[in-house]
Amino acid sequence: MLRIIKKLIMKNFFKTSLRIILILILLPIIYLNISLYYQPNFATINGQSYNEDVYHQLRFIKRHITHYENDFSFALLLRYSNIH
């Protein structure tokens, strides 16, 4: 009886280990596949084209910087970091 339990435990261990290894191999492959075929949206305004995703991120950052520019701790963070 003990041998059967040990066999089942080892079988489950190897199955789980194999699944984890396969997932660790497949995740980077899937990520690379998605990133290779990603095509960002570009918009053209006044003859200048820009990436819409980057534009929205920069607007978000600008909104928060202008909102917190009177906050003393945020001013210290800006002063002593390389964000300038």
C-alpha positions in Angstrom: 0.0 0.0 0.0 2.8 2.4 0.9 4.5 1.7 -2.5 1.3 2.7 -4.3 1.1 6.0 -2.4 4.7 6.8 -3.1 4.2 6.0 -6.8 1.2 8.3 -6.9 3.0 11.1 -5.1 6.0 10.8 -7.5 3.8 10.7 -10.5 2.0 13.9 -9.4 5.3 15.5 -8.6 6.7 14.8 -12.1 3.5 15.9 -13.8 3.4 19.2 -11.8 7.1 19.8 -12.5 6.7 19.1 -16.2 3.7 21.5 -16.3 5.7 24.3 -14.6 8.6 23.8 -16.9 6.4 23.9 -20.0 4.7 27.1 -18.7 8.0 28.7 -18.1 9.1 27.9 -21.6 5.8 28.9 -23.3 5.2 32.2 -21.5 8.2 34.0 -23.0 7.4 32.5 -26.4 3.9 33.8 -26.2 5.1 37.2 -25.0 7.6 37.5 -27.8 5.0 36.5 -30.4 2.6 39.1 -29.1 5.2 41.8 -29.0 6.5 41.1 -32.4 3.1 41.5 -34.0 2.0 44.5 -31.9 1.2 47.5 -34.1 0.7 50.7 -32.1 -1.9 53.2 -33.3 -0.4 56.4 -34.7 -2.3 59.6 -35.1 -1.4 62.5 -37.2 -2.3 66.0 -36.1 -0.9 69.2 -37.8 1.5 67.1 -39.8 3.1 65.4 -36.8 2.5 61.7 -36.0 2.6 60.3 -32.5 1.9 57.0 -30.8 -1.5 57.3 -29.1 -0.6 55.0 -26.2 2.5 57.0 -25.3 0.5 60.2 -25.7 -2.1 59.0 -23.2 0.6 58.0 -20.7 2.3 61.3 -21.0 -1.0 63.2 -20.4 -1.7 61.0 -17.4 1.8 61.8 -15.9 1.4 65.5 -16.7 -2.0 65.7 -15.0 -0.6 64.1 -11.9 2.5 66.3 -11.8 0.4 69.5 -12.1 -2.0 68.2 -9.5 0.8 67.4 -7.0 3.3 70.2 -7.8 2.3 72.1 -4.6 2.8 69.0 -2.5 6.1 69.3 -0.6 6.9 65.5 -0.5 6.4 65.3 -4.3 8.6 68.3 -4.8 11.4 66.6 -2.8 10.9 63.5 -4.9 11.4 65.4 -8.1 14.3 67.3 -6.7 16.3 64.3 -5.5 15.5 61.9 -8.3 16.4 61.7 -12.0 12.9 62.5 -13.2 13.7 66.0 -14.5 
